[in-house]
Amino acid sequence: MCDYSLQHVASTPAKVGDKLVTTRFENSITRGFSAVGRPDVAVCLLPGTELAFDRNVECDRALGILPRRSFNAKLARFRQLNTEQPHAHHDALEFPDGQTVFVTQLSEGQTATVLQLPASPKPAETPAIEDTVMPAGMRLVI
């Protein structure tokens, strides 16, 4: 999914193997992921999507005057936080040690590859019950 703040930016869903870059979008006040070479199109991730960054992930500090914060991690899983708050940022990355960072805080220009998309739930198949003559004394239990 793409954060609410990217609703006016063209978007496309992520696919396994996509090369992404952290981007500040022109028509938005926020950052997100775009395809390498396509800074005008947001790549939307589903919760549970796994990413591998080319180097340890960095994020900018709130005021921009302090040095970047670096996470000792190159792997992350996309999550959504604060979903009950409609006008708050939701898109975040969770690292193997449990730390999270909002995508909007990621430093620009970091590259990552989509490793895996979340499994989509499959509807349970209901076996067809055929009209069968059961032998005396037997019954069908479902």
Secondary structure by P-SEA (a helix, b strand, c coil): ccccccccbbbbbbccbbbbbbcccccccbbbbbccccccbbbbbcccbbbbbcccbbbbcccccccbbbbcccbbbbbbccccccccccccccccccbbbbccccccbbbbbbcccccccccccccccccccccccccccc
